[in-house]
Amino acid sequence: MSKVCQITGKKAIVGNNVSFSNKKNKRKFNVNLFKKRFYIPEEDRWITLRVSASGLKNINKRGISSVLKEAKAKGFLN
């Protein structure tokens, strides 16, 4: 399973470690992902998602149903 948020679509990006001498080495900035179960009352079932911290904030603010509908529309969720 890839390290991509199923709600926001966030994934790892590449950057540099910069030393004191200004030497640059490649590094990866990974996403802060959690495997979390959510209950959908409209469908009366549980789903498991890989969600980033910002995705969790979106779910808490707007509700799981509206966030899932938007994620499916954007193609982040199959």
N, C-alpha and C positions, 0 to 999 in steps of 0.2 A: 504494500500500500504506500502510495507516494505521500510526501509531506506537504499536502495542499489542504487548505481549509475548505470544507464543503459548503460553507455559507458565504464567505467573502471572496474566495478564490485566491487568497494570499499564498505565496510560495517562497521558497528560499531565494535570496539574491546574493550576488557575488560582489565582494569589495576587497579592500586591502588592509593588512596589518601594517602599520607604519611605525618603524622603530625610531629611536632618538636620532640616528644618523640619516633618517629619511629614506631608508631602504624599504621597499614595498614588497610584501609577500601576499599572494592570493589567500583569501579566506571566504567562508560562507556565513551569511547571516540567516539562520534558520528561523522558522515561524514558531511562535509559542502555541503549540497544539495540545489539545486535550481530547481524549476519547470519552464522550459523554452521552448518556441516555436521556432522551426527552420523551415526555408523554404528550400525545396529540389527542385532546378530548373529542374533537370532531370525528376522528376516525377510530377512536377508542383503542389505540395501540401505542406501543413504545417503538422508538427508532434510535439507533446508535449512530452518532455523527462524529467526525473528526473536526473539531471546531477550534479556531484561534481565540485568544483572549478577547480581541475586539469583536469577534463573532458572537461570543457569549454576552458581551455588553449589548449588542444589537438585539439578541433574543430576549434579554431581560427587559429592555426598553420597549420594544415593539410587539413582542409576542412571537411564539414559535410558528404559528400558522402563516402570518404575513411574511415572515422572514423566509420560510420554506418556499412559499409561492414565488417570491422574488428570485431566490437562488435557482429554482427550476427554470424560470424565464431567462435568466442570464446564462444557463447551461453549466453551472457549478455542480448541480445535483442531478443525478439521472433518474 
